[in-house]
Amino acid sequence: MYLHLGQDTIVLQSEVVGIFDLDNCSGSHITRDFLAKAERAGQVAVVAEELPKSFVIVTTAGKTAMYLSQLSTATLQKRSAAVGFEH
C-alpha cells in the first residue's frame, strides 16, 4: 500500500521507517544535526507548499530519504491506518 505525503508524493508504506512531528523533534540538537546532515547529503525532499509540520523517513533498497510534509503527523498516521499500516 501507499502513503500520500502531500502534493504529488507517495511512498510505499512498507518502506516508511518513521513519521515525526517537526516542531517537537527539531528542539533537539541531535535531530537538527541529523536533518542538516541529510540535507547536505541530498536526502531531503520538501513536499510542502507551506511550512512543513512533519518529516517522514523512508528506506528504499538500502537508501534513506527524508520527506518534509505540510501534513501533520496525526493526518499521516490516519492515512496510514486507513490502509492497514501497522505502527
C-alpha positions in Angstrom: 0.0 0.0 0.0 1.0 3.6 -0.4 1.1 6.6 1.8 0.3 10.1 0.3 2.7 12.6 1.9 1.3 15.7 0.1 1.4 17.4 -3.3 2.2 14.6 -5.8 4.3 12.4 -3.5 3.5 8.9 -2.4 5.7 6.2 -0.8 5.3 2.6 -0.1 4.2 2.1 3.4 6.4 -0.9 3.9 9.4 1.5 3.3 8.4 4.0 5.9 10.7 4.0 8.9 9.0 6.7 10.9 6.8 9.7 10.9 7.9 12.6 13.1 6.5 15.9 14.3 8.9 18.6 13.1 8.1 21.1 16.0 8.6 18.5 18.7 11.7 16.9 17.3 13.5 20.0 16.0 14.1 21.2 19.5 16.8 18.6 19.9 20.3 19.4 18.6 20.7 15.7 17.7 17.6 15.9 15.4 18.7 19.3 13.9 22.2 17.8 13.2 20.5 14.7 11.6 18.3 16.9 9.4 21.2 19.1 8.4 23.4 16.1 7.5 20.6 14.5 5.5 20.0 17.8 3.6 23.7 18.2 2.8 23.7 14.6 1.5 20.8 15.4 -0.8 18.4 13.0 1.1 15.7 15.6 1.9 12.8 16.4 -0.4 10.3 19.1 0.5 6.8 18.2 -0.4 5.1 21.2 1.2 3.9 24.4 -0.2 3.5 25.8 3.3 5.6 25.5 6.4 6.4 21.8 7.0 4.8 20.2 10.0 6.3 16.7 9.8 9.1 14.6 8.3 8.9 11.1 7.1 12.0 8.8 6.9 11.8 6.2 4.1 14.3 3.5 3.3 14.3 2.1 -0.3 16.8 -0.5 -1.5 19.1 0.4 1.4 19.0 4.1 0.7 17.4 6.6 3.1 15.3 9.5 2.1 13.5 12.1 4.1 10.4 14.0 3.1 9.3 17.3 4.8 5.5 17.4 4.6 3.0 20.1 5.4 0.7 17.4 6.7 0.6 16.8 10.5 1.7 13.5 12.0 -1.9 12.8 13.0 -3.1 13.2 9.4 -0.3 10.9 8.1 -1.0 8.3 10.8 -4.7 8.4 10.0 -3.9 7.9 6.3 -1.6 5.0 7.1 -4.2 3.4 9.4 -6.9 3.7 6.8 -4.9 1.3 4.5 -3.7 -1.1 7.2 -0.3 0.3 8.1 0.9 -1.1 11.4 2.5 1.4 13.8 
